[in-house]
Amino acid sequence: EAEIASKKRAEYRRRYALLDSVVEQVPATFKR
């Protein structure tokens, strides 16, 4: 179970990292 939990955490980190990058890029596109 511990291994599965760690894998899920890694997936969530990747998803949130992608969301953060998108959120940072969106304002730049709107400013144009």
PDB file as gemmi writes it, atoms N, CA and C in Angstrom:
CRYST1    1.000    1.000    1.000  90.00  90.00  90.00 P 1                      
ATOM      1  N   GLU A   1       0.841  -1.208   0.000  1.00  0.00           N  
ATOM      2  CA  GLU A   1       0.000   0.000   0.000  1.00  0.00           C  
ATOM      3  C   GLU A   1       0.875   1.257   0.000  1.00  0.00           C  
ATOM      4  N   ALA A   2       1.956   1.223   0.741  1.00  0.00           N  
ATOM      5  CA  ALA A   2       2.828   2.400   0.822  1.00  0.00           C  
ATOM      6  C   ALA A   2       3.371   2.738  -0.567  1.00  0.00           C  
ATOM      7  N   GLU A   3       3.742   1.706  -1.324  1.00  0.00           N  
ATOM      8  CA  GLU A   3       4.292   1.959  -2.659  1.00  0.00           C  
ATOM      9  C   GLU A   3       3.253   2.627  -3.554  1.00  0.00           C  
ATOM     10  N   ILE A   4       2.013   2.144  -3.486  1.00  0.00           N  
ATOM     11  CA  ILE A   4       0.944   2.725  -4.306  1.00  0.00           C  
ATOM     12  C   ILE A   4       0.729   4.187  -3.925  1.00  0.00           C  
ATOM     13  N   ALA A   5       0.724   4.474  -2.634  1.00  0.00           N  
ATOM     14  CA  ALA A   5       0.509   5.844  -2.168  1.00  0.00           C  
ATOM     15  C   ALA A   5       1.604   6.751  -2.709  1.00  0.00           C  
ATOM     16  N   SER A   6       2.848   6.282  -2.668  1.00  0.00           N  
ATOM     17  CA  SER A   6       3.957   7.105  -3.152  1.00  0.00           C  
ATOM     18  C   SER A   6       3.809   7.355  -4.653  1.00  0.00           C  
ATOM     19  N   LYS A   7       3.357   6.338  -5.391  1.00  0.00           N  
ATOM     20  CA  LYS A   7       3.157   6.509  -6.834  1.00  0.00           C  
ATOM     21  C   LYS A   7       2.067   7.541  -7.094  1.00  0.00           C  
ATOM     22  N   LYS A   8       0.975   7.471  -6.323  1.00  0.00           N  
ATOM     23  CA  LYS A   8      -0.112   8.437  -6.502  1.00  0.00           C  
ATOM     24  C   LYS A   8       0.390   9.843  -6.212  1.00  0.00           C  
ATOM     25  N   ARG A   9       1.200   9.976  -5.162  1.00  0.00           N  
ATOM     26  CA  ARG A   9       1.729  11.299  -4.813  1.00  0.00           C  
ATOM     27  C   ARG A   9       2.566  11.840  -5.961  1.00  0.00           C  
ATOM     28  N   ALA A  10       3.377  10.988  -6.568  1.00  0.00           N  
ATOM     29  CA  ALA A  10       4.217  11.416  -7.689  1.00  0.00           C  
ATOM     30  C   ALA A  10       3.343  11.896  -8.843  1.00  0.00           C  
ATOM     31  N   GLU A  11       2.248  11.167  -9.107  1.00  0.00           N  
ATOM     32  CA  GLU A  11       1.345  11.562 -10.194  1.00  0.00           C  
ATOM     33  C   GLU A  11       0.713  12.911  -9.897  1.00  0.00           C  
ATOM     34  N   TYR A  12       0.263  13.108  -8.650  1.00  0.00           N  
ATOM     35  CA  TYR A  12      -0.361  14.386  -8.293  1.00  0.00           C  
ATOM     36  C   TYR A  12       0.644  15.516  -8.437  1.00  0.00           C  
ATOM     37  N   ARG A  13       1.887  15.268  -8.034  1.00  0.00           N  
ATOM     38  CA  ARG A  13       2.913  16.318  -8.151  1.00  0.00           C  
ATOM     39  C   ARG A  13       3.089  16.695  -9.609  1.00  0.00           C  
ATOM     40  N   ARG A  14       3.122  15.691 -10.491  1.00  0.00           N  
ATOM     41  CA  ARG A  14       3.285  15.977 -11.924  1.00  0.00           C  
ATOM     42  C   ARG A  14       2.100  16.790 -12.436  1.00  0.00           C  
ATOM     43  N   ARG A  15       0.883  16.397 -12.049  1.00  0.00           N  
ATOM     44  CA  ARG A  15      -0.314  17.105 -12.520  1.00  0.00           C  
ATOM     45  C   ARG A  15      -0.301  18.547 -12.041  1.00  0.00           C  
ATOM     46  N   TYR A  16      -0.004  18.763 -10.756  1.00  0.00           N  
ATOM     47  CA  TYR A  16      -0.001  20.126 -10.222  1.00  0.00           C  
ATOM     48  C   TYR A  16       1.109  20.942 -10.872  1.00  0.00           C  
ATOM     49  N   ALA A  17       2.248  20.322 -11.164  1.00  0.00           N  
ATOM     50  CA  ALA A  17       3.349  21.032 -11.814  1.00  0.00           C  
ATOM     51  C   ALA A  17       2.896  21.510 -13.190  1.00  0.00           C  
ATOM     52  N   LEU A  18       2.173  20.650 -13.920  1.00  0.00           N  
ATOM     53  CA  LEU A  18       1.667  21.038 -15.238  1.00  0.00           C  
ATOM     54  C   LEU A  18       0.672  22.181 -15.098  1.00  0.00           C  
ATOM     55  N   LEU A  19      -0.224  22.087 -14.121  1.00  0.00           N  
ATOM     56  CA  LEU A  19      -1.217  23.146 -13.916  1.00  0.00           C  
ATOM     57  C   LEU A  19      -0.522  24.460 -13.607  1.00  0.00           C  
ATOM     58  N   ASP A  20       0.490  24.412 -12.747  1.00  0.00           N  
ATOM     59  CA  ASP A  20       1.211  25.636 -12.389  1.00  0.00           C  
ATOM     60  C   ASP A  20       1.847  26.253 -13.627  1.00  0.00           C  
ATOM     61  N   SER A  21       2.471  25.431 -14.473  1.00  0.00           N  
ATOM     62  CA  SER A  21       3.122  25.955 -15.672  1.00  0.00           C  
ATOM     63  C   SER A  21       2.086  26.588 -16.593  1.00  0.00           C  
ATOM     64  N   VAL A  22       0.931  25.950 -16.730  1.00  0.00           N  
ATOM     65  CA  VAL A  22      -0.133  26.496 -17.582  1.00  0.00           C  
ATOM     66  C   VAL A  22      -0.627  27.825 -17.022  1.00  0.00           C  
ATOM     67  N   VAL A  23      -0.870  27.861 -15.722  1.00  0.00           N  
ATOM     68  CA  VAL A  23      -1.367  29.089 -15.088  1.00  0.00           C  
ATOM     69  C   VAL A  23      -0.374  30.225 -15.292  1.00  0.00           C  
ATOM     70  N   GLU A  24       0.905  29.908 -15.263  1.00  0.00           N  
ATOM     71  CA  GLU A  24       1.915  30.950 -15.451  1.00  0.00           C  
ATOM     72  C   GLU A  24       1.927  31.428 -16.896  1.00  0.00           C  
ATOM     73  N   GLN A  25       1.657  30.534 -17.836  1.00  0.00           N  
ATOM     74  CA  GLN A  25       1.704  30.891 -19.253  1.00  0.00           C  
ATOM     75  C   GLN A  25       0.456  31.652 -19.690  1.00  0.00           C  
ATOM     76  N   VAL A  26      -0.691  31.356 -19.092  1.00  0.00           N  
ATOM     77  CA  VAL A  26      -1.951  31.975 -19.521  1.00  0.00           C  
ATOM     78  C   VAL A  26      -1.913  33.503 -19.434  1.00  0.00           C  
ATOM     79  N   PRO A  27      -1.533  34.099 -18.305  1.00  0.00           N  
ATOM     80  CA  PRO A  27      -1.510  35.568 -18.219  1.00  0.00           C  
ATOM     81  C   PRO A  27      -0.633  36.182 -19.307  1.00  0.00           C  
ATOM     82  N   ALA A  28       0.479  35.546 -19.634  1.00  0.00           N  
ATOM     83  CA  ALA A  28       1.375  36.071 -20.665  1.00  0.00           C  
ATOM     84  C   ALA A  28       0.656  36.105 -22.014  1.00  0.00           C  
ATOM     85  N   THR A  29      -0.131  35.078 -22.310  1.00  0.00           N  
ATOM     86  CA  THR A  29      -0.836  35.029 -23.590  1.00  0.00           C  
ATOM     87  C   THR A  29      -1.923  36.102 -23.637  1.00  0.00           C  
ATOM     88  N   PHE A  30      -2.593  36.347 -22.509  1.00  0.00           N  
ATOM     89  CA  PHE A  30      -3.657  37.355 -22.501  1.00  0.00           C  
ATOM     90  C   PHE A  30      -3.088  38.760 -22.635  1.00  0.00           C  
ATOM     91  N   LYS A  31      -1.896  38.989 -22.076  1.00  0.00           N  
ATOM     92  CA  LYS A  31      -1.291  40.319 -22.156  1.00  0.00           C  
ATOM     93  C   LYS A  31      -1.014  40.681 -23.608  1.00  0.00           C  
ATOM     94  N   ARG A  32      -0.747  39.683 -24.442  1.00  0.00           N  
ATOM     95  CA  ARG A  32      -0.488  39.953 -25.851  1.00  0.00           C  
ATOM     96  C   ARG A  32      -1.773  40.454 -26.501  1.00  0.00           C  
TER      97      ARG A  32                                                      
END                                                                             
